[in-house]
Amino acid sequence: MSVKPAVQVYAPPGIPPAKESTFPIELSENDRLVVRLRTYRKKIVDFAVMQETAMNSKWVQLARIDCCRGTVHRHLETAQGVVLLDHDLIREIPCGDKSWQVVDDSYEGALDEMLDRWEDNLRRWRHGR
């Protein structure tokens, strides 16, 4: 009987030694992106770009592109809680020497996509399509 080797999945460096920062990007009076970056050795090794809208004086997340479970992927849901996208794959993150570079390279595209599509995401969140 043979033992299967454990499947390797990318995991970013912990905090510390990595540093984490979070900052908002205002889109309108009631809409924003919140960016969370984890950096290590001058590379982005983990990120999340989250779209939020103000609802009843609270910020509600409606869309996100992030890294976890070895992938960069999208999430999108409606105001009623219907999941439209859940872990919609953008890119696999390989384990090994190139993993940090893949995450670092993926961040700018994720930010650009969220900036370009924020109005569409908001419409889908409100109307469910």
C-alpha positions as CSV (number, residue, x, y, z in Angstrom):
1,M,0.0,0.0,0.0
2,S,1.5,3.4,-1.0
3,V,0.9,6.7,0.7
4,K,0.0,9.6,-1.5
5,P,2.1,12.7,-1.0
6,A,0.3,15.7,0.4
7,V,-0.9,18.1,-2.2
8,Q,1.1,21.4,-2.0
9,V,-1.0,24.6,-2.0
10,Y,0.5,28.0,-2.0
11,A,0.5,29.8,1.3
12,P,1.9,33.3,1.8
13,P,4.5,34.1,4.5
14,G,2.9,34.9,7.8
15,I,2.8,38.3,9.6
16,P,5.6,38.8,10.6
17,P,7.9,38.6,8.7
18,A,5.5,39.8,6.0
19,K,3.8,43.2,6.5
20,E,0.1,43.9,5.9
21,S,-1.6,47.1,5.0
22,T,-5.2,48.0,4.3
23,F,-6.5,51.2,2.6
24,P,-9.7,52.4,0.9
25,I,-10.1,53.8,-2.6
26,E,-13.2,56.0,-2.9
27,L,-15.3,55.4,-6.0
28,S,-18.2,57.6,-5.1
29,E,-19.8,59.0,-1.9
30,N,-21.3,55.6,-1.0
31,D,-19.0,53.2,-2.8
32,R,-15.3,52.2,-2.3
33,L,-12.7,49.5,-2.8
34,V,-10.8,48.3,0.2
35,V,-7.4,46.9,-0.7
36,R,-5.5,44.6,1.6
37,L,-1.9,43.8,0.7
38,R,0.6,41.5,2.3
39,T,4.2,42.3,1.2
40,Y,7.4,40.4,1.8
41,R,10.9,41.0,0.2
42,K,9.4,43.8,-2.0
43,K,6.8,41.5,-3.5
44,I,3.0,41.4,-3.0
45,V,2.6,37.8,-1.6
46,D,-1.1,38.0,-0.8
47,F,-3.9,40.5,-1.6
48,A,-7.7,41.1,-1.6
49,V,-9.5,43.9,-3.5
50,M,-13.0,44.2,-2.0
51,Q,-15.8,46.3,-3.3
52,E,-18.1,47.8,-0.7
53,T,-21.2,50.0,-0.8
54,A,-22.9,51.9,2.0
55,M,-26.2,50.4,3.2
56,N,-28.0,51.7,6.3
57,S,-24.9,53.5,7.4
58,K,-22.7,50.3,7.2
59,W,-20.3,49.1,4.6
60,V,-21.4,45.9,2.8
61,Q,-19.1,43.8,0.7
62,L,-20.5,42.9,-2.7
63,A,-17.5,41.8,-4.8
64,R,-14.0,40.7,-4.2
65,I,-10.9,39.4,-6.0
66,D,-8.5,37.7,-3.6
67,C,-5.9,34.9,-3.2
68,C,-6.5,31.7,-1.1
69,R,-6.4,28.0,-1.6
70,G,-3.7,28.4,-4.2
71,T,-5.6,30.6,-6.7
72,V,-6.4,34.1,-7.5
73,H,-10.2,34.3,-8.0
74,R,-13.4,36.4,-8.0
75,H,-16.4,36.5,-5.6
76,L,-19.7,38.3,-6.4
77,E,-23.1,38.1,-4.8
78,T,-26.4,39.9,-4.8
79,A,-28.0,42.1,-2.0
80,Q,-30.2,39.1,-1.3
81,G,-27.2,36.9,-0.6
82,V,-27.4,34.9,-3.8
83,V,-23.8,33.9,-4.8
84,L,-23.2,34.8,-8.5
85,L,-19.5,33.9,-8.5
86,D,-17.7,31.9,-5.8
87,H,-14.0,31.2,-6.3
88,D,-14.3,32.0,-10.1
89,L,-10.7,31.1,-11.2
90,I,-8.5,33.9,-12.6
91,R,-5.1,32.2,-12.1
92,E,-3.5,29.2,-10.3
93,I,-0.7,30.1,-7.9
94,P,2.1,27.5,-8.3
95,C,4.1,26.4,-5.3
96,G,7.8,27.0,-5.4
97,D,10.1,29.7,-6.8
98,K,7.5,31.5,-9.0
99,S,4.6,31.7,-6.5
100,W,5.4,35.2,-5.2
101,Q,5.9,36.6,-8.7
102,V,2.6,35.2,-9.8
103,V,0.8,36.8,-6.9
104,D,2.7,40.1,-7.4
105,D,1.9,40.1,-11.1
106,S,-1.8,39.4,-10.5
107,Y,-2.5,42.2,-8.1
108,E,-2.5,45.1,-10.7
109,G,-4.8,43.2,-13.0
110,A,-7.2,42.5,-10.1
111,L,-7.2,46.1,-9.1
112,D,-7.8,47.3,-12.6
113,E,-10.6,44.9,-13.1
114,M,-12.3,46.0,-9.9
115,L,-11.9,49.7,-10.8
116,D,-13.2,49.1,-14.4
117,R,-16.2,46.9,-13.3
118,W,-17.4,48.5,-10.1
119,E,-20.5,50.0,-11.6
120,D,-21.4,46.6,-13.2
121,N,-20.7,44.8,-9.9
122,L,-23.0,47.2,-8.1
123,R,-25.8,46.8,-10.6
124,R,-25.5,43.0,-10.4
125,W,-25.5,43.2,-6.6
126,R,-28.7,45.4,-6.6
127,H,-30.6,43.5,-9.4
128,G,-29.2,40.0,-9.2
129,R,-27.9,39.8,-12.8
